[in-house]
């Protein structure tokens, strides 16, 4: 577990926890295939393995929502504490995606676009 990476990941996760209309994306610097996204209690991440992720989740925690072998998985994370979720992501990057202990992380926080919100665009209302 890397304190530097957790310190970079945690503030963005905290933002997404406190404002569920935000999604935060993380990538291991220089490795776009090693990524994770957190939004509204759910983590979607690269999963480059053919094996069912049950062993991974038994170690890291979380409830499997869905997975596609060799592509990605989606996990419900019960914690609502940014630091706890950041530790989970850090461990995932290192143990599942093979990031080195001193990896750098790129962070991007984005507002999630939802259909049905007030808009000047008539297509949002279905008209």
C-alpha positions as CSV (number, residue, x, y, z in Angstrom):
1,X,0.0,0.0,0.0
2,X,1.4,3.4,-1.0
3,X,0.7,6.4,1.1
4,X,1.7,8.8,-1.8
5,X,-0.9,7.3,-4.2
6,X,-3.6,7.1,-1.5
7,X,-3.0,10.8,-0.8
8,X,-3.5,11.5,-4.5
9,X,-6.6,9.3,-4.9
10,X,-8.5,10.1,-1.7
11,X,-9.4,13.7,-2.3
12,X,-11.0,13.0,-5.7
13,X,-12.9,10.0,-4.2
14,X,-14.1,12.2,-1.4
15,X,-15.4,14.7,-3.9
16,X,-17.3,11.9,-5.8
17,X,-18.7,10.5,-2.5
18,X,-19.9,13.9,-1.4
19,X,-21.3,15.0,-4.8
20,X,-22.7,11.9,-6.5
21,X,-23.2,13.7,-9.7
22,X,-19.4,13.4,-10.2
23,X,-17.4,10.5,-11.5
24,X,-13.7,10.2,-10.8
25,X,-11.3,8.4,-13.2
26,X,-7.8,7.1,-12.3
27,X,-5.1,5.8,-14.6
28,X,-1.7,4.5,-13.7
29,X,0.6,7.2,-15.3
30,X,1.8,6.0,-18.6
31,X,-0.4,2.9,-18.7
32,X,-3.9,3.8,-20.1
33,X,-4.9,0.1,-19.9
34,X,-4.6,0.3,-16.0
35,X,-7.7,2.4,-15.0
36,X,-10.5,2.6,-12.6
37,X,-13.6,4.9,-12.3
38,X,-15.6,5.5,-9.1
39,X,-19.2,6.9,-9.1
40,X,-22.0,6.7,-6.6
41,X,-20.6,3.8,-4.6
42,X,-19.6,1.7,-7.6
43,X,-16.2,1.1,-9.1
44,X,-15.6,0.1,-12.7
45,X,-12.1,-1.0,-13.5
46,X,-9.9,-2.7,-16.0
47,X,-9.8,-6.5,-15.4
48,X,-7.3,-8.1,-17.8
49,X,-7.8,-11.6,-16.4
50,X,-9.8,-14.6,-17.7
51,X,-10.4,-15.9,-14.2
52,X,-13.6,-15.1,-12.2
53,X,-12.8,-12.1,-9.9
54,X,-14.1,-13.9,-6.8
55,X,-10.6,-14.5,-5.3
56,X,-9.8,-10.8,-5.9
57,X,-13.0,-9.7,-4.1
58,X,-12.5,-12.1,-1.3
59,X,-9.1,-10.4,-0.7
60,X,-10.1,-6.7,-1.3
61,X,-13.8,-6.7,-0.4
62,X,-16.7,-5.4,-2.4
63,X,-19.6,-7.0,-4.1
64,X,-19.3,-8.0,-7.8
65,X,-22.0,-6.3,-9.9
66,X,-20.7,-7.6,-13.3
67,X,-17.6,-8.5,-15.1
68,X,-16.3,-9.3,-18.6
69,X,-13.4,-11.7,-18.7
70,X,-10.2,-9.9,-19.9
71,X,-11.9,-6.5,-20.0
72,X,-13.5,-5.0,-16.9
73,X,-15.4,-5.5,-13.7
74,X,-17.9,-3.5,-11.7
75,X,-17.9,-3.7,-8.0
76,X,-20.2,-2.1,-5.3
77,X,-18.1,-0.7,-2.5
78,X,-20.0,-0.3,0.7
79,X,-17.6,2.3,2.2
80,X,-18.5,5.9,1.9
81,X,-15.1,7.1,3.3
82,X,-12.8,8.5,0.6
83,X,-9.6,7.2,2.3
84,X,-11.0,3.6,2.6
85,X,-12.0,3.6,-1.1
86,X,-8.7,5.1,-2.1
87,X,-6.9,2.3,-0.2
88,X,-9.0,-0.2,-2.1
89,X,-8.2,1.4,-5.5
90,X,-4.5,1.5,-4.6
91,X,-4.5,-2.2,-3.6
92,X,-6.4,-3.0,-6.8
93,X,-3.8,-1.2,-9.0
94,X,-1.0,-3.0,-7.4
95,X,-2.4,-6.6,-6.9
96,X,-4.7,-6.9,-9.9
97,X,-3.3,-4.6,-12.5
98,X,0.3,-5.1,-11.6
99,X,1.2,-1.4,-11.0
100,X,4.7,-1.0,-9.3
101,X,4.8,0.2,-5.7
102,X,6.0,3.6,-6.9
103,X,3.4,4.1,-9.6
104,X,2.1,7.6,-10.5
105,X,-1.6,8.2,-10.9
106,X,-3.5,10.5,-13.2
107,X,-6.8,11.7,-11.7
108,X,-9.8,13.2,-13.6
109,X,-13.0,14.4,-11.9
110,X,-16.0,14.9,-14.2
111,X,-19.6,15.8,-13.8
112,X,-21.9,13.0,-14.8
113,X,-24.5,14.0,-17.4
114,X,-27.9,12.7,-16.6
115,X,-31.0,12.7,-18.8
116,X,-34.1,14.4,-17.5
117,X,-32.5,17.3,-15.8
118,X,-33.6,20.9,-16.6
119,X,-32.2,21.8,-19.9
120,X,-32.8,24.1,-22.8
121,X,-32.4,21.1,-25.1
122,X,-35.9,19.7,-25.9
123,X,-34.5,16.3,-26.5
124,X,-33.9,15.9,-22.7
125,X,-37.6,16.0,-22.1
126,X,-38.4,13.6,-24.9
127,X,-40.3,16.2,-27.0
